[in-house]
Amino acid sequence: MQRLDGSPLSRSTLWNAFKSAQEHLELEPIPIHSTRHTHAAMLIEAEWDMKSIADRLGHESPTTTINTYAHISHKHAENTLHNFDEYMEKLGQ
């Protein structure tokens, strides 16, 4: 997040807004870092390529992203394989 002038918000400002939103919505508190994992999972499910996800998360290499989120990427790979199998079956009809 950033200010209107484009400068970054301080960590405490972001944390305080996050904590306030959780309290307002009466949610169980979660670490703010959890939102990073949720965001990465959503990008994988949205079929972003790993290089783009790595860039967005600030990872030096897509290998870091793949190793960190392998449990999600395996599920995505299984879904992709299933979709490809269905596609090939349709071609054979």
Secondary structure, 3 states (H helix, E strand, C coil): CECCCCCECCHHHHHHHHHHHHHHCCCCCCCCHHHHHHHHHHHHHCCCCHHHHHHHHCCCCHHHHHHHCHHHHHHHHHHHHHHHHHHHHHHHC
